[in-house]
Amino acid sequence: MLDTTALRDAYDALLEAAAAVADSAHLRTPPPGEWNADRILAHVCLVTAGTIAAVAAVAAGEHTTYDNRHALDGWTIDRVAEQAGGFSGLRERLHRQAEILCGFGGPALSDPELDSPVPLFALSAGALLTDTVVPLRGLFEGLADIEIPTHTRQLLALLPEEATV
């Protein structure tokens, strides 16, 4: 059985940060090489969708892999942001995706499914983060512990100092 409380909390914090960004009249310019708010949320939408796909594959009895390179491609990120309707649409999309992904918690997946090996390949800023095999549950943990909090901090860094949540 999978407890998705930490993952739900991580997504809630990210969506709160996104709401603060949406409500801010002035945002800081991201440092060179960093993303603006739209690109951050589009990236997280892509990561979440890829995770949903991997989890659904295991639930369907299939073997799967997880590779985040598509979620780092600038053209793909911009296309997702445009198709979602900008920042507001990205926030709504991510909210729904988080509900779907967290819906795999509790008894939705068995322990043998959660222990299924998933080859994981992940890059960040052009550097290899990992190229290993993790249990499926590791994808949930990585999102809750690392991926989502990192992008929450990125969003908060865009807020003017006096508005930081």
C-alpha positions in Angstrom: 0.0 0.0 0.0 1.3 3.5 -0.9 0.8 6.5 1.3 0.7 9.6 -1.0 0.3 12.1 1.8 3.8 13.6 1.3 3.2 13.8 -2.5 -0.1 15.5 -2.0 1.5 18.0 0.4 4.3 18.7 -2.1 1.8 19.4 -4.9 -0.3 21.5 -2.6 2.8 23.6 -1.7 3.7 24.0 -5.4 0.2 25.0 -6.3 0.1 27.6 -3.4 3.4 29.0 -4.7 1.9 29.1 -8.2 -1.1 31.0 -6.8 1.2 33.5 -5.1 3.0 34.0 -8.4 -0.3 34.5 -10.3 -1.4 37.1 -7.7 1.9 39.0 -7.8 1.9 42.2 -9.9 5.7 42.1 -10.2 7.9 39.1 -10.6 11.7 38.8 -10.5 13.4 38.0 -13.7 14.7 34.4 -13.5 18.5 34.2 -13.5 20.1 33.3 -16.9 19.4 29.7 -17.8 16.5 29.4 -15.3 12.8 29.2 -16.3 9.9 31.6 -16.0 6.8 30.6 -14.1 5.0 29.2 -17.2 8.0 27.0 -18.1 8.4 25.7 -14.5 4.7 24.6 -14.4 4.8 23.2 -17.9 7.9 21.2 -17.0 6.2 19.8 -13.8 3.1 19.0 -15.9 5.3 17.0 -18.2 7.1 15.2 -15.4 3.8 14.4 -13.7 2.3 13.1 -16.9 5.3 10.9 -17.6 5.0 9.5 -14.1 1.3 8.8 -14.5 2.1 7.0 -17.7 4.8 4.8 -16.0 2.5 4.0 -13.1 -0.4 3.3 -15.4 1.8 0.9 -17.4 2.7 -1.1 -14.3 -1.0 -1.1 -13.3 -1.8 -2.5 -16.7 0.7 -5.3 -16.2 3.3 -3.8 -18.5 7.0 -3.1 -18.1 7.9 0.5 -18.2 10.8 3.0 -18.0 11.0 6.7 -16.9 13.1 9.2 -18.9 12.7 12.9 -18.1 14.4 14.2 -21.3 11.1 15.1 -22.9 10.3 17.3 -19.9 13.4 19.3 -20.4 12.9 20.1 -24.1 12.2 23.8 -24.6 10.0 23.4 -27.6 7.9 20.7 -25.8 7.7 22.9 -22.6 6.5 25.9 -24.6 4.0 23.8 -26.5 2.5 22.4 -23.3 2.2 25.9 -21.8 0.5 27.2 -25.0 -1.9 24.2 -25.3 -2.8 24.5 -21.6 -3.8 28.1 -22.1 -0.9 29.7 -20.2 -0.2 29.9 -16.5 -3.8 29.6 -15.3 -4.4 26.6 -17.5 -1.2 25.0 -16.4 -2.2 25.4 -12.7 -5.5 23.7 -13.4 -3.8 20.9 -15.4 -1.3 20.3 -12.7 -4.0 20.2 -10.0 -5.9 17.5 -12.0 -2.7 15.6 -12.7 -1.7 15.6 -9.0 -5.2 14.2 -8.2 -4.7 11.4 -10.7 -1.2 10.5 -9.6 -2.1 10.6 -5.9 -5.1 8.5 -6.7 -2.7 5.6 -7.2 -2.2 5.7 -3.4 -3.8 3.4 -0.8 -4.8 0.0 -2.1 -4.8 1.1 -5.8 -1.5 -0.7 -6.4 -0.2 -3.8 -4.7 3.2 -4.0 -3.0 4.5 -6.3 -5.8 3.4 -3.6 -8.3 5.0 -0.8 -6.2 8.2 -2.9 -6.1 8.3 -3.3 -9.9 11.7 -2.3 -11.3 11.6 0.9 -13.3 14.7 1.9 -15.3 15.1 5.6 -14.4 17.1 8.1 -16.5 17.1 11.7 -15.4 18.9 14.8 -16.4 19.0 18.3 -14.9 20.5 21.3 -16.6 22.3 19.0 -19.0 23.9 16.9 -16.2 23.1 13.3 -15.5 21.2 13.0 -12.2 20.6 9.2 -12.3 20.7 6.3 -14.6 19.6 3.4 -12.4 16.7 1.1 -11.7 14.3 2.0 -8.9 11.1 0.4 -7.6 8.0 2.1 -8.9 7.4 3.6 -5.4 10.7 5.4 -5.9 9.1 7.6 -8.6 6.5 8.8 -6.1 9.2 9.4 -3.4 11.5 11.3 -5.9 8.6 13.6 -6.8 7.6 14.2 -3.2 11.1 14.6 -1.8 13.1 16.3 -4.6 11.4 17.2 -7.8 8.3 19.1 -6.6 10.0 20.9 -3.7 12.8 22.0 -6.0 10.3 23.6 -8.4 8.3 25.1 -5.6 11.5 26.9 -4.5 12.0 28.0 -8.1 8.5 29.6 -8.2 8.9 31.3 -4.9 12.3 32.8 -6.0 10.3 34.7 -8.7 8.3 36.6 -6.1 9.5 40.0 -4.9 11.2 39.7 -1.6 8.4 41.2 0.4 5.8 38.8 -1.2 7.7 35.5 -0.5 5.4 33.0 1.0 
